[in-house]
Amino acid sequence: MRAIAEGAARIVMRVYEGGDMNVEYKIGDDPVTRADKEANAYIVENLQKEFPDVPIVAEESEIASYGAYMTSPRAFFVDPLDGTRDFVARTNEFAVMLGLAEAGRAVAGVVVEPVTGNVYFGAEGCGAFCISRAGAERPISVSSATTFAEATVTVSRSHRSASVDADLARLAAKELRHYGSAGLKSIRVAEGVFDAYVHTSTSGYRWDACAPEAIVRAAGGIYTDSKGAPMNYRSKNLENSTGVLAANPVLHKEALVRLWPSTHTGAPKIA
């Protein structure tokens, strides 16, 4: 998985540095570039060679190609270029993401940050790690913050609304920090740079969540939708329609109480 994700990241960087992105728009202002398409094709081709019996749910593939992901023991979830808006805007905040789900649960993930060359990976029972471009490996873990008064919460730069802002205000966090790429926001939580990632409205699709969830959980955190429900990677509806909440266990529990006081007074609903 790591080798395939790194190969895709090299494709993304060639386009990024070459200047010819061929930007198109799928629906509304949702961009897709040559990098999205070429990286998607590369990942799917190589996964099919290595794991021919495992369905692949990839963002830039046709829905008909997803196969029996809802009933298969395992399935890959692929975002060939997470943060395409940031890629086009040249903020450097984008990633290649490859996740593996078993029985509908994220169990392993690789996220490559093409600009820095950092590779983040994690799996159940194995921990979470970062490997630098130079090859140095280090374990990563979520922060130890215990209150939002001392917490930095990373939030969406482009997907904001009055209702989301009102929800975020209820957290009373020390700081809200805008950041690109949903996957990288989660990774920054996994390595303790940010204390939580919160978004309470629609937040992409399952391919935006699978790899980051596996890494956050392997780093000691909790990753659910914004209401505390686990992500189901066997769901027919692949949209993350109730948002995302990623944090260390203490802040995750406190966020649910602050965001949804009428339904959360104790532990989050974790499968």
Short mmCIF file of the C-alpha atoms (twelve columns), coordinates in Angstrom:
data_MODEL
# 
_entry.id   MODEL 
# 
loop_
_atom_site.group_PDB 
_atom_site.id 
_atom_site.type_symbol 
_atom_site.label_atom_id 
_atom_site.label_alt_id 
_atom_site.label_comp_id 
_atom_site.label_asym_id 
_atom_site.label_seq_id 
_atom_site.Cartn_x 
_atom_site.Cartn_y 
_atom_site.Cartn_z 
_atom_site.pdbx_PDB_model_num 
ATOM 1   C CA . MET A 1   0.000   0.000   0.000   1 
ATOM 2   C CA . ARG A 2   2.798   2.385   0.913   1 
ATOM 3   C CA . ALA A 3   4.711   1.776   -2.314  1 
ATOM 4   C CA . ILE A 4   1.603   2.340   -4.423  1 
ATOM 5   C CA . ALA A 5   0.654   5.529   -2.575  1 
ATOM 6   C CA . GLU A 6   4.205   6.881   -2.944  1 
ATOM 7   C CA . GLY A 7   4.144   6.137   -6.672  1 
ATOM 8   C CA . ALA A 8   0.906   8.085   -6.997  1 
ATOM 9   C CA . ALA A 9   2.402   10.970  -5.018  1 
ATOM 10  C CA . ARG A 10  5.222   11.224  -7.548  1 
ATOM 11  C CA . ILE A 11  2.645   11.519  -10.330 1 
ATOM 12  C CA . VAL A 12  0.848   14.262  -8.398  1 
ATOM 13  C CA . MET A 13  4.065   16.211  -7.898  1 
ATOM 14  C CA . ARG A 14  5.013   16.004  -11.584 1 
ATOM 15  C CA . VAL A 15  1.726   17.673  -12.460 1 
ATOM 16  C CA . TYR A 16  2.032   20.180  -9.597  1 
ATOM 17  C CA . GLU A 17  5.486   21.249  -10.692 1 
ATOM 18  C CA . GLY A 18  4.721   21.083  -14.403 1 
ATOM 19  C CA . GLY A 19  2.069   23.793  -14.353 1 
ATOM 20  C CA . ASP A 20  -0.469  22.110  -16.693 1 
ATOM 21  C CA . MET A 21  -3.179  20.909  -14.306 1 
ATOM 22  C CA . ASN A 22  -6.059  20.668  -16.825 1 
ATOM 23  C CA . VAL A 23  -8.620  21.782  -14.223 1 
ATOM 24  C CA . GLU A 24  -12.210 20.691  -14.836 1 
ATOM 25  C CA . TYR A 25  -15.279 20.771  -12.576 1 
ATOM 26  C CA . LYS A 26  -17.447 17.793  -11.661 1 
ATOM 27  C CA . ILE A 27  -20.427 19.373  -9.881  1 
ATOM 28  C CA . GLY A 28  -20.612 23.031  -8.951  1 
ATOM 29  C CA . ASP A 29  -17.176 24.227  -7.907  1 
ATOM 30  C CA . ASP A 30  -15.721 20.764  -7.182  1 
ATOM 31  C CA . PRO A 31  -12.493 20.645  -9.229  1 
ATOM 32  C CA . VAL A 32  -10.731 17.656  -10.749 1 
ATOM 33  C CA . THR A 33  -7.316  17.804  -12.382 1 
ATOM 34  C CA . ARG A 34  -5.026  15.708  -14.518 1 
ATOM 35  C CA . ALA A 35  -3.238  14.715  -11.325 1 
ATOM 36  C CA . ASP A 36  -6.464  13.321  -9.799  1 
ATOM 37  C CA . LYS A 37  -7.142  11.192  -12.854 1 
ATOM 38  C CA . GLU A 38  -3.612  9.936   -13.474 1 
ATOM 39  C CA . ALA A 39  -2.956  9.107   -9.828  1 
ATOM 40  C CA . ASN A 40  -6.333  7.341   -9.607  1 
ATOM 41  C CA . ALA A 41  -5.537  5.184   -12.638 1 
ATOM 42  C CA . TYR A 42  -2.081  4.325   -11.265 1 
ATOM 43  C CA . ILE A 43  -3.385  3.311   -7.841  1 
ATOM 44  C CA . VAL A 44  -6.257  1.211   -9.191  1 
ATOM 45  C CA . GLU A 45  -4.043  -0.584  -11.714 1 
ATOM 46  C CA . ASN A 46  -1.450  -1.499  -9.116  1 
ATOM 47  C CA . LEU A 47  -3.936  -2.494  -6.418  1 
ATOM 48  C CA . GLN A 48  -5.655  -4.798  -8.895  1 
ATOM 49  C CA . LYS A 49  -2.316  -6.463  -9.656  1 
ATOM 50  C CA . GLU A 50  -1.412  -6.977  -6.021  1 
ATOM 51  C CA . PHE A 51  -4.885  -7.651  -4.568  1 
ATOM 52  C CA . PRO A 52  -7.054  -8.889  -7.459  1 
ATOM 53  C CA . ASP A 53  -9.928  -10.059 -5.259  1 
ATOM 54  C CA . VAL A 54  -10.329 -6.881  -3.179  1 
ATOM 55  C CA . PRO A 55  -12.854 -4.272  -4.389  1 
ATOM 56  C CA . ILE A 56  -11.570 -0.729  -4.890  1 
ATOM 57  C CA . VAL A 57  -13.714 2.299   -4.118  1 
ATOM 58  C CA . ALA A 58  -11.770 5.152   -5.717  1 
ATOM 59  C CA . GLU A 59  -12.970 8.727   -6.077  1 
ATOM 60  C CA . GLU A 60  -12.223 9.154   -9.761  1 
ATOM 61  C CA . SER A 61  -13.414 5.694   -10.822 1 
ATOM 62  C CA . GLU A 62  -16.866 4.856   -12.144 1 
ATOM 63  C CA . ILE A 63  -19.316 3.671   -9.484  1 
ATOM 64  C CA . ALA A 64  -19.842 0.480   -11.481 1 
ATOM 65  C CA . SER A 65  -16.200 -0.438  -10.836 1 
ATOM 66  C CA . TYR A 66  -16.622 -0.526  -7.030  1 
ATOM 67  C CA . GLY A 67  -17.791 -4.118  -7.158  1 
ATOM 68  C CA . ALA A 68  -19.129 -5.923  -4.092  1 
ATOM 69  C CA . TYR A 69  -17.505 -3.631  -1.526  1 
ATOM 70  C CA . MET A 70  -20.637 -3.795  0.661   1 
ATOM 71  C CA . THR A 71  -20.329 -7.570  1.141   1 
ATOM 72  C CA . SER A 72  -16.643 -8.262  0.533   1 
ATOM 73  C CA . PRO A 73  -14.484 -9.089  3.588   1 
ATOM 74  C CA . ARG A 74  -12.124 -6.277  2.577   1 
ATOM 75  C CA . ALA A 75  -12.210 -3.172  0.419   1 
ATOM 76  C CA . PHE A 76  -9.804  -0.385  -0.484  1 
ATOM 77  C CA . PHE A 77  -10.861 3.252   -0.323  1 
ATOM 78  C CA . VAL A 78  -8.784  5.588   -2.476  1 
ATOM 79  C CA . ASP A 79  -8.516  9.343   -2.695  1 
ATOM 80  C CA . PRO A 80  -5.830  9.930   -5.333  1 
ATOM 81  C CA . LEU A 81  -5.618  13.639  -4.537  1 
ATOM 82  C CA . ASP A 82  -7.256  14.821  -1.343  1 
ATOM 83  C CA . GLY A 83  -7.451  18.600  -1.234  1 
ATOM 84  C CA . THR A 84  -7.769  19.313  -4.953  1 
ATOM 85  C CA . ARG A 85  -8.841  22.906  -4.254  1 
ATOM 86  C CA . ASP A 86  -5.600  23.430  -2.341  1 
ATOM 87  C CA . PHE A 87  -3.658  21.700  -5.099  1 
ATOM 88  C CA . VAL A 88  -5.091  24.149  -7.648  1 
ATOM 89  C CA . ALA A 89  -4.535  27.096  -5.283  1 
ATOM 90  C CA . ARG A 90  -0.953  25.880  -4.651  1 
ATOM 91  C CA . THR A 91  -1.191  25.967  -0.856  1 
ATOM 92  C CA . ASN A 92  0.846   22.705  -0.647  1 
ATOM 93  C CA . GLU A 93  -1.881  21.215  1.596   1 
ATOM 94  C CA . PHE A 94  -2.932  18.102  -0.317  1 
ATOM 95  C CA . ALA A 95  -2.333  14.368  -0.016  1 
ATOM 96  C CA . VAL A 96  -2.616  10.919  -1.572  1 
ATOM 97  C CA . MET A 97  -4.671  8.531   0.567   1 
ATOM 98  C CA . LEU A 98  -5.109  4.776   0.488   1 
ATOM 99  C CA . GLY A 99  -7.163  3.015   3.161   1 
ATOM 100 C CA . LEU A 100 -8.177  -0.568  3.830   1 
ATOM 101 C CA . ALA A 101 -11.440 -1.565  5.495   1 
ATOM 102 C CA . GLU A 102 -12.307 -4.984  6.873   1 
ATOM 103 C CA . ALA A 103 -15.906 -5.897  7.670   1 
ATOM 104 C CA . GLY A 104 -16.840 -2.251  7.168   1 
ATOM 105 C CA . ARG A 105 -14.206 -0.888  9.576   1 
ATOM 106 C CA . ALA A 106 -11.044 1.070   8.704   1 
ATOM 107 C CA . VAL A 107 -8.045  -1.026  9.755   1 
ATOM 108 C CA . ALA A 108 -5.032  0.313   7.834   1 
ATOM 109 C CA . GLY A 109 -4.114  3.497   6.053   1 
ATOM 110 C CA . VAL A 110 -1.354  5.304   4.185   1 
ATOM 111 C CA . VAL A 111 -1.354  9.057   3.614   1 
ATOM 112 C CA . VAL A 112 1.447   10.638  1.596   1 
ATOM 113 C CA . GLU A 113 2.082   14.380  1.694   1 
ATOM 114 C CA . PRO A 114 3.656   14.914  -1.752  1 
ATOM 115 C CA . VAL A 115 5.249   18.319  -1.126  1 
ATOM 116 C CA . THR A 116 7.158   17.278  2.012   1 
ATOM 117 C CA . GLY A 117 7.566   13.644  1.037   1 
ATOM 118 C CA . ASN A 118 6.304   12.546  4.451   1 
ATOM 119 C CA . VAL A 119 4.538   9.189   4.553   1 
ATOM 120 C CA . TYR A 120 2.073   8.518   7.362   1 
ATOM 121 C CA . PHE A 121 0.776   5.048   8.012   1 
ATOM 122 C CA . GLY A 122 -0.977  3.104   10.710  1 
ATOM 123 C CA . ALA A 123 -2.857  -0.113  11.348  1 
ATOM 124 C CA . GLU A 124 -4.734  -1.790  14.156  1 
ATOM 125 C CA . GLY A 125 -2.318  -3.354  16.593  1 
ATOM 126 C CA . CYS A 126 0.743   -1.847  14.911  1 
ATOM 127 C CA . GLY A 127 0.718   1.817   15.923  1 
ATOM 128 C CA . ALA A 128 1.081   4.876   13.703  1 
ATOM 129 C CA . PHE A 129 4.264   6.254   12.156  1 
ATOM 130 C CA . CYS A 130 5.730   8.955   9.947   1 
ATOM 131 C CA . ILE A 131 8.609   8.368   7.553   1 
ATOM 132 C CA . SER A 132 10.389  11.469  6.252   1 
ATOM 133 C CA . ARG A 133 11.669  11.918  2.709   1 
ATOM 134 C CA . ALA A 134 15.147  11.123  4.074   1 
ATOM 135 C CA . GLY A 135 13.893  7.821   5.500   1 
ATOM 136 C CA . ALA A 136 13.781  8.696   9.199   1 
ATOM 137 C CA . GLU A 137 10.921  6.892   10.927  1 
ATOM 138 C CA . ARG A 138 9.173   8.084   14.080  1 
ATOM 139 C CA . PRO A 139 6.062   6.955   15.943  1 
ATOM 140 C CA . ILE A 140 3.219   9.451   16.135  1 
ATOM 141 C CA . SER A 141 0.447   9.861   18.682  1 
ATOM 142 C CA . VAL A 142 -2.450  12.181  19.433  1 
ATOM 143 C CA . SER A 143 -2.041  15.063  21.864  1 
ATOM 144 C CA . SER A 144 -2.619  14.869  25.602  1 
ATOM 145 C CA . ALA A 145 -4.810  17.988  25.806  1 
ATOM 146 C CA . THR A 146 -7.657  17.522  28.275  1 
ATOM 147 C CA . THR A 147 -9.751  20.671  27.784  1 
ATOM 148 C CA . PHE A 148 -10.810 22.755  24.833  1 
ATOM 149 C CA . ALA A 149 -9.549  25.807  26.700  1 
ATOM 150 C CA . GLU A 150 -6.053  24.571  25.822  1 
ATOM 151 C CA . ALA A 151 -6.905  22.963  22.486  1 
ATOM 152 C CA . THR A 152 -6.220  23.949  18.888  1 
ATOM 153 C CA . VAL A 153 -8.987  22.658  16.626  1 
ATOM 154 C CA . THR A 154 -8.411  22.383  12.889  1 
ATOM 155 C CA . VAL A 155 -11.384 23.270  10.691  1 
ATOM 156 C CA . SER A 156 -12.315 23.458  7.032   1 
ATOM 157 C CA . ARG A 157 -11.082 26.392  5.015   1 
ATOM 158 C CA . SER A 158 -13.654 26.107  2.211   1 
ATOM 159 C CA . HIS A 159 -16.659 24.153  3.552   1 
ATOM 160 C CA . ARG A 160 -18.028 26.556  6.152   1 
ATOM 161 C CA . SER A 161 -21.517 27.826  6.948   1 
ATOM 162 C CA . ALA A 162 -23.246 29.792  9.685   1 
ATOM 163 C CA . SER A 163 -24.474 26.568  11.314  1 
ATOM 164 C CA . VAL A 164 -21.006 24.978  11.278  1 
ATOM 165 C CA . ASP A 165 -19.502 28.133  12.769  1 
ATOM 166 C CA . ALA A 166 -22.149 28.108  15.506  1 
ATOM 167 C CA . ASP A 167 -21.299 24.489  16.306  1 
ATOM 168 C CA . LEU A 168 -17.603 25.281  16.462  1 
ATOM 169 C CA . ALA A 169 -18.273 28.208  18.788  1 
ATOM 170 C CA . ARG A 170 -19.846 25.800  21.307  1 
ATOM 171 C CA . LEU A 171 -16.515 24.031  21.669  1 
ATOM 172 C CA . ALA A 172 -14.974 27.214  23.135  1 
ATOM 173 C CA . ALA A 173 -11.580 26.103  21.854  1 
ATOM 174 C CA . LYS A 174 -8.418  28.046  22.498  1 
ATOM 175 C CA . GLU A 175 -7.850  28.375  18.738  1 
ATOM 176 C CA . LEU A 176 -9.502  27.403  15.448  1 
ATOM 177 C CA . ARG A 177 -6.990  26.770  12.678  1 
ATOM 178 C CA . HIS A 178 -7.950  26.593  8.982   1 
ATOM 179 C CA . TYR A 179 -6.195  23.883  7.029   1 
ATOM 180 C CA . GLY A 180 -6.561  22.283  3.615   1 
ATOM 181 C CA . SER A 181 -7.165  18.598  2.834   1 
ATOM 182 C CA . ALA A 182 -9.494  16.670  5.112   1 
ATOM 183 C CA . GLY A 183 -6.936  13.896  5.289   1 
ATOM 184 C CA . LEU A 184 -4.101  16.159  6.388   1 
ATOM 185 C CA . LYS A 185 -6.287  17.750  9.055   1 
ATOM 186 C CA . SER A 186 -6.740  14.277  10.516  1 
ATOM 187 C CA . ILE A 187 -3.050  13.502  10.172  1 
ATOM 188 C CA . ARG A 188 -2.151  16.659  12.083  1 
ATOM 189 C CA . VAL A 189 -4.399  15.355  14.871  1 
ATOM 190 C CA . ALA A 190 -2.759  11.919  14.699  1 
ATOM 191 C CA . GLU A 191 0.695   13.427  15.186  1 
ATOM 192 C CA . GLY A 192 -0.437  15.848  17.892  1 
ATOM 193 C CA . VAL A 193 0.057   19.087  15.939  1 
ATOM 194 C CA . PHE A 194 -3.654  19.861  16.347  1 
ATOM 195 C CA . ASP A 195 -5.775  18.556  19.202  1 
ATOM 196 C CA . ALA A 196 -8.980  17.916  17.269  1 
ATOM 197 C CA . TYR A 197 -10.551 18.070  13.821  1 
ATOM 198 C CA . VAL A 198 -14.228 18.974  13.809  1 
ATOM 199 C CA . HIS A 199 -16.710 19.437  10.979  1 
ATOM 200 C CA . THR A 200 -20.431 19.107  11.657  1 
ATOM 201 C CA . SER A 201 -21.890 19.129  8.146   1 
ATOM 202 C CA . THR A 202 -21.198 16.990  5.071   1 
ATOM 203 C CA . SER A 203 -17.480 16.254  4.900   1 
ATOM 204 C CA . GLY A 204 -16.602 14.440  1.700   1 
ATOM 205 C CA . TYR A 205 -16.933 10.716  1.180   1 
ATOM 206 C CA . ARG A 206 -15.632 7.478   2.640   1 
ATOM 207 C CA . TRP A 207 -12.437 7.721   0.577   1 
ATOM 208 C CA . ASP A 208 -11.750 10.970  2.462   1 
ATOM 209 C CA . ALA A 209 -12.058 9.110   5.764   1 
ATOM 210 C CA . CYS A 210 -10.757 5.534   5.568   1 
ATOM 211 C CA . ALA A 211 -6.971  6.042   5.596   1 
ATOM 212 C CA . PRO A 212 -7.058  8.986   8.038   1 
ATOM 213 C CA . GLU A 213 -9.371  7.113   10.405  1 
ATOM 214 C CA . ALA A 214 -7.077  4.086   10.524  1 
ATOM 215 C CA . ILE A 215 -4.069  6.294   11.269  1 
ATOM 216 C CA . VAL A 216 -5.821  8.428   13.909  1 
ATOM 217 C CA . ARG A 217 -7.037  5.334   15.718  1 
ATOM 218 C CA . ALA A 218 -3.613  3.667   15.490  1 
ATOM 219 C CA . ALA A 219 -2.165  6.853   17.018  1 
ATOM 220 C CA . GLY A 220 -4.444  6.511   20.047  1 
ATOM 221 C CA . GLY A 221 -7.279  8.764   18.929  1 
ATOM 222 C CA . ILE A 222 -10.946 8.344   18.116  1 
ATOM 223 C CA . TYR A 223 -12.412 9.072   14.681  1 
ATOM 224 C CA . THR A 224 -16.179 9.082   14.117  1 
ATOM 225 C CA . ASP A 225 -18.812 11.206  12.470  1 
ATOM 226 C CA . SER A 226 -19.569 14.459  14.293  1 
ATOM 227 C CA . LYS A 227 -22.306 12.787  16.351  1 
ATOM 228 C CA . GLY A 228 -20.104 9.956   17.609  1 
ATOM 229 C CA . ALA A 229 -21.277 7.208   15.259  1 
ATOM 230 C CA . PRO A 230 -18.630 4.954   13.676  1 
ATOM 231 C CA . MET A 231 -17.954 5.230   9.960   1 
ATOM 232 C CA . ASN A 232 -19.479 2.312   8.068   1 
ATOM 233 C CA . TYR A 233 -17.422 1.385   5.004   1 
ATOM 234 C CA . ARG A 234 -20.070 -1.037  3.820   1 
ATOM 235 C CA . SER A 235 -22.693 1.680   3.579   1 
ATOM 236 C CA . LYS A 236 -24.506 2.119   0.275   1 
ATOM 237 C CA . ASN A 237 -24.361 5.882   0.817   1 
ATOM 238 C CA . LEU A 238 -20.672 6.763   0.692   1 
ATOM 239 C CA . GLU A 239 -21.113 10.402  1.684   1 
ATOM 240 C CA . ASN A 240 -19.890 11.544  5.101   1 
ATOM 241 C CA . SER A 241 -23.185 13.336  5.554   1 
ATOM 242 C CA . THR A 242 -22.878 13.907  9.314   1 
ATOM 243 C CA . GLY A 243 -19.359 15.266  9.314   1 
ATOM 244 C CA . VAL A 244 -16.196 14.208  11.107  1 
ATOM 245 C CA . LEU A 245 -14.839 14.320  14.649  1 
ATOM 246 C CA . ALA A 246 -11.248 13.243  15.315  1 
ATOM 247 C CA . ALA A 247 -9.459  13.807  18.611  1 
ATOM 248 C CA . ASN A 248 -7.843  12.137  21.578  1 
ATOM 249 C CA . PRO A 249 -10.363 10.187  23.710  1 
ATOM 250 C CA . VAL A 250 -10.820 12.926  26.325  1 
ATOM 251 C CA . LEU A 251 -11.501 15.728  23.853  1 
ATOM 252 C CA . HIS A 252 -13.623 13.490  21.635  1 
ATOM 253 C CA . LYS A 253 -15.963 12.760  24.538  1 
ATOM 254 C CA . GLU A 254 -16.061 16.420  25.578  1 
ATOM 255 C CA . ALA A 255 -16.749 17.549  21.995  1 
ATOM 256 C CA . LEU A 256 -19.806 15.305  21.776  1 
ATOM 257 C CA . VAL A 257 -21.173 16.691  25.027  1 
ATOM 258 C CA . ARG A 258 -20.651 20.271  23.879  1 
ATOM 259 C CA . LEU A 259 -21.932 19.761  20.344  1 
ATOM 260 C CA . TRP A 260 -24.920 17.537  21.133  1 
ATOM 261 C CA . PRO A 261 -25.762 17.982  24.859  1 
ATOM 262 C CA . SER A 262 -29.240 16.505  24.488  1 
ATOM 263 C CA . THR A 263 -27.942 13.133  23.301  1 
ATOM 264 C CA . HIS A 264 -24.426 12.873  24.759  1 
ATOM 265 C CA . THR A 265 -23.811 12.967  28.468  1 
ATOM 266 C CA . GLY A 266 -21.389 10.052  28.710  1 
ATOM 267 C CA . ALA A 267 -19.084 7.980   26.547  1 
ATOM 268 C CA . PRO A 268 -19.256 8.249   22.726  1 
ATOM 269 C CA . LYS A 269 -20.914 5.502   20.742  1 
ATOM 270 C CA . ILE A 270 -17.929 3.555   19.467  1 
ATOM 271 C CA . ALA A 271 -18.401 0.168   17.840  1 
# 
